[in-house]
Amino acid sequence: MRILTELEAYRDRLMDRAAAFPQTSESELARDLAQCEAQVALLEKGVEALRIRLAENPPQDADGTEALQHRLAIQDQMRELTAAYAEVLRRHLAQRTS
């Protein structure tokens, strides 16, 4: 997957957080996971709303359509990155407790 330029710093922050898993308490990691899951759910709603808006009420000009499609791409990729981070965190927590 090619990371959108706007999300490179976000990806890097997630990688830094993941690198700190071994030094982070289990309770903090559990809170982080819950927060990520909530964020993914919100992003899914936002992505769906943008898709519906594009399908049912698209902007009248090409620039507006392109801007909305780009916004959708950013939110969708942020959702994917956050969901992937949450999965890695979930696996780390499971491994820690086993």
ChimeraX commands (.cxc) that place a marker at each C-alpha (Angstrom):
marker #1 position 0.00,0.00,0.00 radius 0.5
marker #1 position 1.31,3.44,-0.89 radius 0.5
marker #1 position 0.91,5.78,2.05 radius 0.5
marker #1 position -0.60,9.13,1.18 radius 0.5
marker #1 position 1.79,11.98,1.92 radius 0.5
marker #1 position -0.67,13.50,4.39 radius 0.5
marker #1 position -0.53,10.32,6.48 radius 0.5
marker #1 position 3.20,9.61,6.58 radius 0.5
marker #1 position 3.66,11.38,9.93 radius 0.5
marker #1 position 0.60,9.55,11.33 radius 0.5
marker #1 position 2.07,6.21,10.22 radius 0.5
marker #1 position 5.39,7.12,11.84 radius 0.5
marker #1 position 3.67,7.98,15.14 radius 0.5
marker #1 position 1.87,4.63,15.10 radius 0.5
marker #1 position 5.16,2.85,14.47 radius 0.5
marker #1 position 6.78,4.71,17.38 radius 0.5
marker #1 position 3.88,3.75,19.64 radius 0.5
marker #1 position 4.18,0.12,18.55 radius 0.5
marker #1 position 7.91,0.14,19.26 radius 0.5
marker #1 position 7.12,1.23,22.83 radius 0.5
marker #1 position 4.76,-1.71,23.51 radius 0.5
marker #1 position 7.31,-3.66,25.58 radius 0.5
marker #1 position 7.85,-0.71,27.96 radius 0.5
marker #1 position 4.14,0.19,28.24 radius 0.5
marker #1 position 1.87,-1.18,30.94 radius 0.5
marker #1 position -0.84,-3.61,30.00 radius 0.5
marker #1 position -3.54,-1.25,31.26 radius 0.5
marker #1 position -2.22,1.60,29.09 radius 0.5
marker #1 position -2.11,-0.70,26.08 radius 0.5
marker #1 position -5.68,-1.85,26.75 radius 0.5
marker #1 position -6.82,1.80,26.88 radius 0.5
marker #1 position -4.95,2.51,23.66 radius 0.5
marker #1 position -6.65,-0.45,21.99 radius 0.5
marker #1 position -10.11,0.68,23.10 radius 0.5
marker #1 position -9.38,4.18,21.84 radius 0.5
marker #1 position -8.17,2.84,18.48 radius 0.5
marker #1 position -11.24,0.67,18.09 radius 0.5
marker #1 position -13.47,3.69,18.75 radius 0.5
marker #1 position -11.46,5.74,16.26 radius 0.5
marker #1 position -11.79,3.03,13.60 radius 0.5
marker #1 position -15.56,2.96,14.13 radius 0.5
marker #1 position -15.79,6.74,13.74 radius 0.5
marker #1 position -13.61,6.68,10.64 radius 0.5
marker #1 position -15.78,3.93,9.13 radius 0.5
marker #1 position -18.85,6.10,9.63 radius 0.5
marker #1 position -17.07,9.07,8.07 radius 0.5
marker #1 position -15.88,7.05,5.10 radius 0.5
marker #1 position -19.37,5.68,4.52 radius 0.5
marker #1 position -20.90,9.15,4.75 radius 0.5
marker #1 position -18.42,10.50,2.19 radius 0.5
marker #1 position -19.12,7.59,-0.17 radius 0.5
marker #1 position -22.85,8.21,0.07 radius 0.5
marker #1 position -22.32,11.94,-0.48 radius 0.5
marker #1 position -20.24,11.27,-3.59 radius 0.5
marker #1 position -22.81,8.84,-4.95 radius 0.5
marker #1 position -25.99,10.72,-4.12 radius 0.5
marker #1 position -25.00,14.39,-4.08 radius 0.5
marker #1 position -21.65,14.90,-5.80 radius 0.5
marker #1 position -20.16,18.39,-6.12 radius 0.5
marker #1 position -21.13,20.22,-9.28 radius 0.5
marker #1 position -17.56,20.85,-10.43 radius 0.5
marker #1 position -14.59,18.57,-11.09 radius 0.5
marker #1 position -12.44,20.34,-8.49 radius 0.5
marker #1 position -15.04,19.75,-5.80 radius 0.5
marker #1 position -15.38,16.10,-6.76 radius 0.5
marker #1 position -11.63,15.63,-6.74 radius 0.5
marker #1 position -11.29,17.30,-3.35 radius 0.5
marker #1 position -14.03,15.09,-1.88 radius 0.5
marker #1 position -12.46,11.96,-3.36 radius 0.5
marker #1 position -9.11,12.94,-1.88 radius 0.5
marker #1 position -10.70,13.53,1.53 radius 0.5
marker #1 position -12.32,10.10,1.26 radius 0.5
marker #1 position -8.99,8.50,0.36 radius 0.5
marker #1 position -7.30,10.12,3.38 radius 0.5
marker #1 position -10.00,9.03,5.82 radius 0.5
marker #1 position -10.12,5.53,4.35 radius 0.5
marker #1 position -6.36,5.09,4.59 radius 0.5
marker #1 position -6.29,6.52,8.12 radius 0.5
marker #1 position -8.93,3.94,9.03 radius 0.5
marker #1 position -6.81,1.17,7.50 radius 0.5
marker #1 position -3.66,2.31,9.30 radius 0.5
marker #1 position -5.46,2.61,12.62 radius 0.5
marker #1 position -7.12,-0.79,12.20 radius 0.5
marker #1 position -3.76,-2.38,11.36 radius 0.5
marker #1 position -2.17,-0.78,14.43 radius 0.5
marker #1 position -5.07,-2.01,16.58 radius 0.5
marker #1 position -4.59,-5.55,15.26 radius 0.5
marker #1 position -0.88,-5.49,16.06 radius 0.5
marker #1 position -1.70,-4.14,19.52 radius 0.5
marker #1 position -4.37,-6.81,20.02 radius 0.5
marker #1 position -1.88,-9.55,19.10 radius 0.5
marker #1 position 0.78,-8.07,21.39 radius 0.5
marker #1 position -1.65,-7.99,24.30 radius 0.5
marker #1 position -2.75,-11.56,23.62 radius 0.5
marker #1 position 0.87,-12.72,23.50 radius 0.5
marker #1 position 1.65,-10.87,26.72 radius 0.5
marker #1 position -1.19,-12.57,28.61 radius 0.5
marker #1 position -0.48,-16.08,27.34 radius 0.5
marker link #1:1,2 radius 0.2
marker link #1:2,3 radius 0.2
marker link #1:3,4 radius 0.2
marker link #1:4,5 radius 0.2
marker link #1:5,6 radius 0.2
marker link #1:6,7 radius 0.2
marker link #1:7,8 radius 0.2
marker link #1:8,9 radius 0.2
marker link #1:9,10 radius 0.2
marker link #1:10,11 radius 0.2
marker link #1:11,12 radius 0.2
marker link #1:12,13 radius 0.2
marker link #1:13,14 radius 0.2
marker link #1:14,15 radius 0.2
marker link #1:15,16 radius 0.2
marker link #1:16,17 radius 0.2
marker link #1:17,18 radius 0.2
marker link #1:18,19 radius 0.2
marker link #1:19,20 radius 0.2
marker link #1:20,21 radius 0.2
marker link #1:21,22 radius 0.2
marker link #1:22,23 radius 0.2
marker link #1:23,24 radius 0.2
marker link #1:24,25 radius 0.2
marker link #1:25,26 radius 0.2
marker link #1:26,27 radius 0.2
marker link #1:27,28 radius 0.2
marker link #1:28,29 radius 0.2
marker link #1:29,30 radius 0.2
marker link #1:30,31 radius 0.2
marker link #1:31,32 radius 0.2
marker link #1:32,33 radius 0.2
marker link #1:33,34 radius 0.2
marker link #1:34,35 radius 0.2
marker link #1:35,36 radius 0.2
marker link #1:36,37 radius 0.2
marker link #1:37,38 radius 0.2
marker link #1:38,39 radius 0.2
marker link #1:39,40 radius 0.2
marker link #1:40,41 radius 0.2
marker link #1:41,42 radius 0.2
marker link #1:42,43 radius 0.2
marker link #1:43,44 radius 0.2
marker link #1:44,45 radius 0.2
marker link #1:45,46 radius 0.2
marker link #1:46,47 radius 0.2
marker link #1:47,48 radius 0.2
marker link #1:48,49 radius 0.2
marker link #1:49,50 radius 0.2
marker link #1:50,51 radius 0.2
marker link #1:51,52 radius 0.2
marker link #1:52,53 radius 0.2
marker link #1:53,54 radius 0.2
marker link #1:54,55 radius 0.2
marker link #1:55,56 radius 0.2
marker link #1:56,57 radius 0.2
marker link #1:57,58 radius 0.2
marker link #1:58,59 radius 0.2
marker link #1:59,60 radius 0.2
marker link #1:60,61 radius 0.2
marker link #1:61,62 radius 0.2
marker link #1:62,63 radius 0.2
marker link #1:63,64 radius 0.2
marker link #1:64,65 radius 0.2
marker link #1:65,66 radius 0.2
marker link #1:66,67 radius 0.2
marker link #1:67,68 radius 0.2
marker link #1:68,69 radius 0.2
marker link #1:69,70 radius 0.2
marker link #1:70,71 radius 0.2
marker link #1:71,72 radius 0.2
marker link #1:72,73 radius 0.2
marker link #1:73,74 radius 0.2
marker link #1:74,75 radius 0.2
marker link #1:75,76 radius 0.2
marker link #1:76,77 radius 0.2
marker link #1:77,78 radius 0.2
marker link #1:78,79 radius 0.2
marker link #1:79,80 radius 0.2
marker link #1:80,81 radius 0.2
marker link #1:81,82 radius 0.2
marker link #1:82,83 radius 0.2
marker link #1:83,84 radius 0.2
marker link #1:84,85 radius 0.2
marker link #1:85,86 radius 0.2
marker link #1:86,87 radius 0.2
marker link #1:87,88 radius 0.2
marker link #1:88,89 radius 0.2
marker link #1:89,90 radius 0.2
marker link #1:90,91 radius 0.2
marker link #1:91,92 radius 0.2
marker link #1:92,93 radius 0.2
marker link #1:93,94 radius 0.2
marker link #1:94,95 radius 0.2
marker link #1:95,96 radius 0.2
marker link #1:96,97 radius 0.2
marker link #1:97,98 radius 0.2
view
